[in-house]
Amino acid sequence: MSIGVLIAMAVVFVVLAGLLTAAESAYSYLPRHDAEALLEGRSGGSLRRILDAPVAHMQALRFWRVWFEMATAVSVATVFQLLLDNIWLAGLLATVTMAAVGFVLVGVSPRQIGRRHVSGVVVLTANLVRVLRTVLGPVPGWLVRVGTAVAPGAQGQDAAFLTEDEFRELVDRASEADMIEDAEAEFIHSVFELGDTKVRSVMVPRTDMVCIQSGSTLRKAMSLFLRSGYSRVPVIQDSADRILGILYLKDVAAQLHGHPPEALDRPVDEVLRDVRYVPESKAVSELLQELQRESTHVAIVIDEYGGTAGLVTLEDLIEEIVGEIVDEYDSERPEIEDLGDGRFRLSSRTGIDDLGEIFGVELEDDEVDTVGGLLAKSLGRVPIVGSETDIHGIRLHAERLEGRRNRVSHVLAWRAPQAADDNRGTDADSGADDRSHTTELVPRND
């Protein structure tokens, strides 16, 4: 075989190897909407078959790329052997030549072309990739099985182009290179973690629920809605394990608006909605899709014994992706604010030691550390606006709510006229007169 023919073969092989490298890069970065638009073109038939079996075609494409690179190396080595008649020198020169040619014409340049001109490269190579896949048949699949047998931890033949770990690594690199914002990288990571997160990790615990007793009047329900800041309340009978339904603020307002005053005394049981139950082991991603499909915003979480474990809302699930959701009523206030006349406004997160220091009282509790926790423990239920209790001669009053979960954020404190030795609290919550633990309501959807 003449040297000219070998050089021509080497040129053809390297061009084909570069073309297949560009195709591999282009198919890896082909957006779905662009692929659907290209299906209407002349190469639509081949492209459709490629998209129907992408892994098999990519395996064939990679096999042929490696084959053409090897064929190019053999042709170049043979040319140098014929020219120099020295196998060692020919091998050295062929290695140096193929390293340079392979890096520039097969490795770097074609990949950049494939990424920048995705649609053009896909249209140009669709028929070629389809033919190469047909010619090769099941050979790449066999080779993948052999590789998997040799390296048991390797990806199987059904593996996608990028694994989740590889994609996460790409996102981290893009963030470090300032190609995407840090917030965008965190958003992408949150989406991946959504499938591994269970409902028990995002639910509102049973101890933080705010409910209303069965048989309560619409007047009491409206008072609870206005003071708690929620728009959906579980209705219980005797305990949180017996939830009869969900009471909606909109339903109560509709019953009271334009109706006679007697409507205020109607029981809440007449306007309940059905309860949506979910197990605490359910994946957050699955529940999010179900709630969207059913147009439901709240579900009761049950444990393995069928008891109420907590409550989860659509907002809780969305927060796993976008982060904490706050509203326009949230504000920055000092942790301790002197209002004069012996009255103080304290953040619910203020330590009980600081509260005792203000009033010269030694406060110790092994179960709670904050003023908010002390208030809730003394009341025996979740405090809402207006809840009050006396502790060692100190009157605590739940002043306001903040955040999407509408939890007590600030507490007013002053010396009570008379010390309450029994530390019993009086809760202004007219809708939850039993001592059972209850669930947090769903925030307003204003």
Long-range contacts (C-beta under 8 A, 24 or more apart in sequence): 1-78, 3-79, 3-82, 3-83, 6-75, 6-78, 6-79, 6-82, 7-75, 7-79, 9-71, 9-75, 10-72, 10-75, 10-76, 10-79, 13-68, 13-69, 13-71, 13-72, 13-75, 14-68, 14-69, 14-72, 14-101, 14-105, 14-106, 16-64, 16-68, 17-65, 17-68, 17-69, 17-72, 17-105, 17-106, 18-105, 18-106, 18-109, 18-110, 19-110, 19-124, 19-125, 19-128, 20-61, 20-64, 20-65, 20-68, 20-125, 20-129, 20-132, 21-65, 21-106, 21-107, 21-110, 21-111, 21-114, 22-110, 22-111, 22-113, 22-114, 22-121, 22-125, 23-61, 23-114, 23-121, 23-122, 23-125, 23-128, 23-129, 24-58, 24-61, 24-62, 24-65, 24-114, 25-110, 25-111, 25-112, 25-113, 25-114, 25-115, 25-121, 26-114, 26-115, 26-117, 26-118, 26-121, 26-122, 26-125, 27-54, 27-57, 27-58, 27-61, 27-122, 27-129, 28-161, 28-162, 29-114, 29-115, 29-118, 30-118, 30-119, 30-122, 31-118, 34-118, 34-119, 35-122, 38-119, 38-122, 38-123, 41-123, 42-123, 43-122, 43-123, 43-126, 43-127, 46-126, 46-127, 46-129, 46-130, 47-122, 47-123, 47-126, 49-130, 50-126, 50-129, 50-130, 50-133, 54-161, 55-157, 55-158, 55-159, 55-160, 56-133, 56-140, 56-141, 56-157, 57-129, 57-130, 57-133, 58-161, 59-140, 59-141, 59-144, 59-157, 60-129, 60-132, 60-133, 60-136, 60-140, 61-129, 61-132, 61-133, 62-140, 63-136, 63-139, 63-140, 63-143, 64-132, 64-136, 65-106, 69-102, 69-106, 72-98, 72-101, 72-102, 73-98, 73-102, 76-101, 164-192, 167-192, 168-192, 186-323, 187-321, 187-322, 190-320, 190-321, 190-322, 190-323, 191-321, 193-320, 194-283, 194-284, 194-285, 194-288, 194-320, 194-321, 195-283, 195-284, 195-285, 196-283, 197-283, 197-284, 197-285, 197-320, 198-280, 198-281, 198-282, 198-283, 198-284, 199-278, 199-279, 199-280, 199-281, 199-282, 199-283, 199-284, 199-287, 199-301, 199-312, 200-280, 200-281, 200-301, 200-309, 200-310, 201-284, 202-284, 202-312, 202-316, 202-317, 202-319, 202-320, 203-280, 203-301, 203-309, 203-310, 203-311, 203-312, 203-316, 204-310, 204-311, 204-312, 204-313, 204-316, 204-405, 204-439, 204-440, 205-309, 205-310, 206-240, 206-308, 206-309, 206-310, 206-437, 206-438, 206-439, 207-382, 207-437, 208-310, 208-382, 208-407, 208-439, 208-440, 209-234, 209-240, 209-308, 209-310, 209-311, 209-382, 209-437, 209-438, 209-439, 209-440, 209-441, 210-382, 210-384, 210-429, 210-432, 210-438, 210-439, 210-440, 210-441, 211-235, 211-236, 211-240, 211-243, 211-431, 211-432, 211-438, 211-439, 212-236, 212-247, 212-268, 212-431, 212-432, 213-237, 213-431, 213-432, 213-433, 213-434, 214-244, 214-267, 214-268, 214-269, 215-267, 215-268, 215-269, 216-267, 216-268, 216-430, 216-431, 217-264, 217-265, 217-266, 217-267, 217-268, 218-252, 218-255, 218-256, 218-263, 218-264, 218-265, 218-266, 218-267, 218-268, 218-271, 219-264, 219-265, 220-268, 220-430, 220-431, 221-247, 221-252, 221-268, 221-431, 222-252, 222-253, 222-256, 223-430, 223-431, 224-384, 224-429, 224-430, 224-431, 224-432, 225-249, 225-252, 227-384, 227-385, 227-386, 227-428, 227-429, 228-384, 228-385, 228-401, 228-406, 228-441, 229-385, 229-401, 229-406, 229-443, 229-444, 230-406, 230-440, 230-441, 230-442, 230-443, 230-444, 231-441, 231-442, 231-443, 231-444, 231-445, 232-297, 232-298, 232-313, 232-441, 232-442, 233-431, 233-441, 234-275, 234-300, 234-311, 234-438, 234-439, 234-441, 235-268, 235-269, 235-272, 236-436, 236-438, 238-434, 238-436, 239-434, 239-436, 240-308, 240-436, 240-437, 240-438, 240-439, 241-307, 241-308, 243-275, 243-300, 243-308, 244-269, 244-272, 244-275, 245-269, 245-272, 245-273, 245-274, 245-275, 246-272, 246-273, 246-274, 246-275, 246-298, 247-271, 247-272, 247-273, 248-273, 249-444, 275-299, 275-300, 276-300, 277-301, 277-302, 278-302, 278-312, 279-304, 280-304, 280-309, 280-310, 284-317, 284-320, 287-312, 287-317, 288-314, 288-317, 288-318, 291-317, 297-442, 297-445, 298-442, 300-439, 308-439, 310-439, 311-439, 311-440, 311-442, 313-442, 313-443, 315-404, 315-442, 315-443, 319-404, 324-403, 324-404, 325-404, 326-402, 326-403, 326-404, 327-403, 327-404, 327-443, 329-402, 330-402, 330-403, 331-402, 333-410, 339-412, 341-414, 342-414, 342-415, 343-412, 343-413, 343-414, 344-412, 344-413, 344-414, 345-399, 345-410, 345-411, 345-412, 345-413, 346-371, 346-410, 346-411, 346-412, 346-413, 347-371, 347-409, 347-410, 347-411, 348-372, 348-375, 348-407, 348-408, 348-409, 348-410, 348-411, 350-411, 355-394, 355-413, 358-413, 359-393, 359-394, 359-413, 359-415, 361-392, 361-393, 361-394, 363-391, 363-392, 371-396, 371-411, 371-413, 372-407, 372-408, 372-411, 375-408, 375-411, 375-425, 378-423, 378-424, 378-425, 379-425, 379-427, 380-425, 380-427, 380-435, 381-427, 381-429, 381-432, 381-435, 381-437, 381-438, 382-438, 382-440, 383-408, 383-427, 384-408, 384-428, 384-429, 386-428, 386-429, 387-425, 387-427, 387-428, 387-429, 388-425, 388-426, 388-427, 388-428, 389-420, 389-423, 389-424, 389-425, 389-426, 389-427, 390-416, 390-419, 390-420, 390-423, 390-424, 390-425, 391-420, 391-423, 392-419, 392-423, 393-418, 393-419, 393-420, 404-443, 405-440, 405-443, 406-440, 406-441, 406-443, 407-440
